[in-house]
Amino acid sequence: MVIMALDHTRDYFHYSAFFFDPADPTQSTLPIFFTRFVTHFCAPIFCFLAGTSAFMVGKRKAKSELSSFLLKRGIWLVFIEMTIVNFGWYFDLSFKSPGLSVIWSLGISMIVLAALVHLPRKFILVFSLLLIVGHNLFDSVHYNGNLFWAILHECNIFKITDGVEFIVDYPIIPWVAVMALGYYVGAFYDKSYAAEKRKKLFNTIGILALLAFLILRFTNLYGDPLDYKDYGVWSKNLISFLNPSKYPPSLNYLLMTLGVAFLFLANSEKLKGKVVQFFSTFGRVPFFYYIVHLYLVHLIALVFAQLSGFGWKIMILEDWLTELPELKGYGFPLWVIYAVWIFVIALLYPVCKKFDAYKQAHKGKWWLSYL
């Protein structure tokens, strides 16, 4: 949750973001790239752990209750994506660039999971692995102008009317499988499953996933529509190698990110202390934090735009900000991005801590589970 805010801060404040992709080996630098790279782990791990959390919640509920909760929460998240989240990104009351992004993918994955929870765990595992491993077989399948296919597997932009477009950033495949896999893994946190056994299993899965990533990525055999390229310069090669496709997440991308996730889960259970408590504060109120941080970052961007001579109105966006030519020349060096990010986190920590305390003290209020 904390690292995610770094990426969004970079979007709104970094000078070079308006000129080139931070993962472009031909133009980026290692500091810029790794500022982007570290955030690659956010969406897949959050989606995966949402599935794990659903399993844990389901241990206290009947399958029908869990299914109903996931369905309602999924519909709620899709609604929030199309309204509160879209407005937070753009601050445009005319909603000229609505889109389906990460909150939508979590919502639709919960809706699918609401049906999957009634099926045997082995079926859920097979379903998850088939989609995660096999979906890249369809990378060469294109249906121009087909909204259904875009929502299913291919990112696309659809022109609705002159000046209004609909953006599909997060197709449902394989995101629904990532959450379903997380739900399957949730059973390994049952009290009957020994912690040492879980650690060994997760370490094994993590190592095998990363080895598979290294082999597939280096050979370009399968698993990514964006091949690794040798540019003859080690820094450019490194950027190319560590930049598998995210939209939608390729097999290589998921092997890389979830492989690290399994290793972290395997070796972090006994971590305690103030640092763990600090980060856990954000993790206990993830939806609340996501919405508030998005609006806060955008509001600060309005102030920076005004102070730097561009005027605050330039941050009332009619398109994705890096696509707007009038923003070329706006922005700040990388150190400013890190300073703003730290400021945002420091500002939000007491707010999230207070809201977490409120949730813990009012567990009987059903509506708090949706915030």
LUMKE-356780 format. One record per residue (C-alpha): x, y, z; chain. Coordinates in steps of 0.5 Angstrom, whole numbers, plus 500, padded with zeros to 3 digits. Layout:
! residues N
ATOM   c1   c2   c3  chain
ATOM    X    Y    Z      A
...
***
This chain:
! residues 371
ATOM   c1   c2   c3  chain
ATOM  500  500  500      A
ATOM  506  505  502      A
ATOM  510  503  495      A
ATOM  504  504  491      A
ATOM  503  511  493      A
ATOM  510  512  490      A
ATOM  508  510  483      A
ATOM  502  515  483      A
ATOM  506  521  486      A
ATOM  511  520  480      A
ATOM  505  520  475      A
ATOM  503  527  478      A
ATOM  510  530  479      A
ATOM  516  527  475      A
ATOM  518  531  470      A
ATOM  520  525  465      A
ATOM  514  522  466      A
ATOM  511  527  461      A
ATOM  516  525  456      A
ATOM  517  517  456      A
ATOM  515  511  459      A
ATOM  520  510  466      A
ATOM  521  503  463      A
ATOM  523  504  456      A
ATOM  530  502  456      A
ATOM  532  507  451      A
ATOM  530  513  455      A
ATOM  530  511  462      A
ATOM  535  511  467      A
ATOM  536  506  473      A
ATOM  534  510  478      A
ATOM  527  512  474      A
ATOM  526  505  472      A
ATOM  527  502  479      A
ATOM  522  507  482      A
ATOM  517  504  477      A
ATOM  519  497  478      A
ATOM  519  497  486      A
ATOM  511  498  485      A
ATOM  510  493  480      A
ATOM  509  488  486      A
ATOM  503  492  489      A
ATOM  497  490  484      A
ATOM  498  483  484      A
ATOM  500  482  491      A
ATOM  494  486  493      A
ATOM  490  482  489      A
ATOM  493  475  491      A
ATOM  492  477  499      A
ATOM  485  479  498      A
ATOM  483  472  496      A
ATOM  487  470  502      A
ATOM  483  474  506      A
ATOM  477  472  503      A
ATOM  479  465  505      A
ATOM  480  467  512      A
ATOM  474  471  513      A
ATOM  470  465  510      A
ATOM  472  461  516      A
ATOM  468  465  520      A
ATOM  462  464  515      A
ATOM  458  460  511      A
ATOM  459  459  504      A
ATOM  453  463  502      A
ATOM  454  468  507      A
ATOM  462  469  504      A
ATOM  459  469  497      A
ATOM  454  474  498      A
ATOM  459  479  502      A
ATOM  464  478  496      A
ATOM  458  479  491      A
ATOM  456  485  494      A
ATOM  463  488  496      A
ATOM  465  487  488      A
ATOM  459  490  486      A
ATOM  461  496  491      A
ATOM  468  496  488      A
ATOM  466  497  481      A
ATOM  461  502  482      A
ATOM  467  506  486      A
ATOM  472  505  481      A
ATOM  467  508  476      A
ATOM  465  514  480      A
ATOM  470  516  486      A
ATOM  476  513  483      A
ATOM  475  516  476      A
ATOM  474  523  479      A
ATOM  480  522  484      A
ATOM  485  521  478      A
ATOM  482  527  473      A
ATOM  478  532  478      A
ATOM  474  532  471      A
ATOM  466  533  473      A
ATOM  465  531  465      A
ATOM  468  524  466      A
ATOM  471  525  459      A
ATOM  476  519  460      A
ATOM  472  514  465      A
ATOM  476  507  465      A
ATOM  477  500  468      A
ATOM  483  500  473      A
ATOM  485  496  479      A
ATOM  479  497  483      A
ATOM  475  495  478      A
ATOM  479  489  477      A
ATOM  479  487  485      A
ATOM  471  488  484      A
ATOM  470  484  478      A
ATOM  475  478  481      A
ATOM  471  478  488      A
ATOM  464  477  484      A
ATOM  468  471  480      A
ATOM  470  469  487      A
ATOM  463  469  490      A
ATOM  462  463  485      A
ATOM  468  460  486      A
ATOM  468  459  493      A
ATOM  462  454  492      A
ATOM  467  449  488      A
ATOM  472  444  491      A
ATOM  479  447  492      A
ATOM  482  443  487      A
ATOM  478  446  482      A
ATOM  480  453  484      A
ATOM  487  451  484      A
ATOM  486  448  477      A
ATOM  482  454  474      A
ATOM  487  459  477      A
ATOM  493  456  474      A
ATOM  490  455  467      A
ATOM  489  462  467      A
ATOM  495  465  469      A
ATOM  499  460  465      A
ATOM  495  459  459      A
ATOM  492  466  458      A
ATOM  499  468  454      A
ATOM  497  463  448      A
ATOM  492  469  446      A
ATOM  496  475  446      A
ATOM  496  474  438      A
ATOM  488  474  438      A
ATOM  486  481  437      A
ATOM  479  484  436      A
ATOM  479  491  434      A
ATOM  474  495  437      A
ATOM  471  489  441      A
ATOM  469  492  448      A
ATOM  468  485  451      A
ATOM  475  482  448      A
ATOM  478  488  451      A
ATOM  475  487  458      A
ATOM  476  480  458      A
ATOM  484  480  456      A
ATOM  486  486  452      A
ATOM  487  493  454      A
ATOM  484  498  449      A
ATOM  481  505  449      A
ATOM  475  506  446      A
ATOM  472  513  443      A
ATOM  465  514  445      A
ATOM  464  521  442      A
ATOM  468  527  440      A
ATOM  473  528  446      A
ATOM  470  522  450      A
ATOM  474  516  451      A
ATOM  473  509  455      A
ATOM  479  506  457      A
ATOM  480  499  459      A
ATOM  487  498  463      A
ATOM  485  492  467      A
ATOM  482  486  463      A
ATOM  479  481  468      A
ATOM  484  475  465      A
ATOM  488  473  469      A
ATOM  486  478  475      A
ATOM  481  473  477      A
ATOM  485  468  477      A
ATOM  490  471  482      A
ATOM  485  473  487      A
ATOM  482  465  486      A
ATOM  490  463  487      A
ATOM  490  467  493      A
ATOM  484  464  496      A
ATOM  486  457  495      A
ATOM  493  459  499      A
ATOM  489  461  505      A
ATOM  488  454  507      A
ATOM  495  454  508      A
ATOM  494  459  514      A
ATOM  489  454  518      A
ATOM  491  452  525      A
ATOM  492  445  523      A
ATOM  498  447  518      A
ATOM  504  448  521      A
ATOM  508  454  521      A
ATOM  515  451  519      A
ATOM  511  447  514      A
ATOM  508  453  511      A
ATOM  515  456  511      A
ATOM  518  451  507      A
ATOM  512  450  502      A
ATOM  512  458  501      A
ATOM  520  458  500      A
ATOM  520  452  495      A
ATOM  514  456  491      A
ATOM  517  462  491      A
ATOM  524  460  489      A
ATOM  521  455  483      A
ATOM  517  461  481      A
ATOM  523  466  480      A
ATOM  527  460  477      A
ATOM  521  459  472      A
ATOM  521  467  471      A
ATOM  529  467  469      A
ATOM  529  461  464      A
ATOM  522  464  461      A
ATOM  525  471  460      A
ATOM  532  470  458      A
ATOM  530  465  453      A
ATOM  523  468  450      A
ATOM  520  462  450      A
ATOM  513  463  452      A
ATOM  510  468  458      A
ATOM  510  475  455      A
ATOM  508  479  449      A
ATOM  514  484  450      A
ATOM  520  480  449      A
ATOM  527  481  453      A
ATOM  532  485  448      A
ATOM  539  485  448      A
ATOM  541  493  447      A
ATOM  549  491  448      A
ATOM  549  496  455      A
ATOM  548  492  461      A
ATOM  543  498  464      A
ATOM  539  497  458      A
ATOM  539  490  458      A
ATOM  537  490  466      A
ATOM  531  494  465      A
ATOM  528  490  459      A
ATOM  529  484  463      A
ATOM  526  486  469      A
ATOM  520  489  465      A
ATOM  515  484  463      A
ATOM  508  486  461      A
ATOM  503  488  466      A
ATOM  497  490  462      A
ATOM  495  485  463      A
ATOM  500  481  467      A
ATOM  503  476  463      A
ATOM  506  469  466      A
ATOM  513  472  467      A
ATOM  510  478  470      A
ATOM  506  474  475      A
ATOM  512  469  476      A
ATOM  516  475  478      A
ATOM  512  479  483      A
ATOM  508  473  486      A
ATOM  515  469  487      A
ATOM  517  475  491      A
ATOM  511  475  495      A
ATOM  511  467  497      A
ATOM  518  468  499      A
ATOM  516  474  503      A
ATOM  510  471  506      A
ATOM  515  465  508      A
ATOM  520  469  512      A
ATOM  516  475  515      A
ATOM  511  471  519      A
ATOM  515  472  526      A
ATOM  517  480  524      A
ATOM  515  484  530      A
ATOM  516  491  532      A
ATOM  515  499  531      A
ATOM  516  498  523      A
ATOM  511  492  522      A
ATOM  506  496  526      A
ATOM  507  502  522      A
ATOM  506  499  515      A
ATOM  501  494  518      A
ATOM  497  501  520      A
ATOM  496  502  512      A
ATOM  494  495  511      A
ATOM  489  494  516      A
ATOM  485  500  512      A
ATOM  487  499  505      A
ATOM  481  501  501      A
ATOM  480  508  506      A
ATOM  488  509  505      A
ATOM  487  508  497      A
ATOM  482  513  496      A
ATOM  484  518  501      A
ATOM  492  518  498      A
ATOM  489  519  491      A
ATOM  485  525  493      A
ATOM  491  528  497      A
ATOM  496  527  491      A
ATOM  492  530  486      A
ATOM  491  536  491      A
ATOM  498  537  492      A
ATOM  499  537  485      A
ATOM  494  542  484      A
ATOM  498  546  489      A
ATOM  505  545  485      A
ATOM  502  546  478      A
ATOM  500  553  481      A
ATOM  507  555  484      A
ATOM  511  553  478      A
ATOM  507  557  474      A
ATOM  503  552  470      A
ATOM  496  554  474      A
ATOM  492  549  478      A
ATOM  487  548  472      A
ATOM  492  544  468      A
ATOM  491  539  473      A
ATOM  483  538  472      A
ATOM  485  533  467      A
ATOM  481  531  461      A
ATOM  485  525  459      A
ATOM  491  521  463      A
ATOM  496  526  465      A
ATOM  502  523  461      A
ATOM  498  524  455      A
ATOM  497  531  455      A
ATOM  502  535  451      A
ATOM  501  541  455      A
ATOM  504  538  461      A
ATOM  510  537  458      A
ATOM  515  541  461      A
ATOM  512  541  468      A
ATOM  515  537  473      A
ATOM  520  536  478      A
ATOM  527  532  479      A
ATOM  526  525  482      A
ATOM  528  527  489      A
ATOM  522  531  489      A
ATOM  518  525  488      A
ATOM  521  522  494      A
ATOM  520  528  498      A
ATOM  513  529  496      A
ATOM  511  521  497      A
ATOM  514  521  504      A
ATOM  510  527  506      A
ATOM  504  524  504      A
ATOM  505  517  508      A
ATOM  507  522  514      A
ATOM  501  526  513      A
ATOM  496  519  512      A
ATOM  499  515  518      A
ATOM  495  518  523      A
ATOM  489  519  519      A
ATOM  489  511  518      A
ATOM  491  510  525      A
ATOM  485  513  527      A
ATOM  480  510  522      A
ATOM  483  503  524      A
ATOM  482  505  531      A
ATOM  475  507  530      A
ATOM  474  500  526      A
ATOM  476  496  531      A
ATOM  472  499  536      A
ATOM  466  499  532      A
ATOM  466  492  529      A
ATOM  458  491  529      A
ATOM  457  497  524      A
ATOM  457  493  518      A
ATOM  458  499  513      A
ATOM  465  499  516      A
ATOM  467  493  512      A
ATOM  466  497  505      A
ATOM  471  502  507      A
***
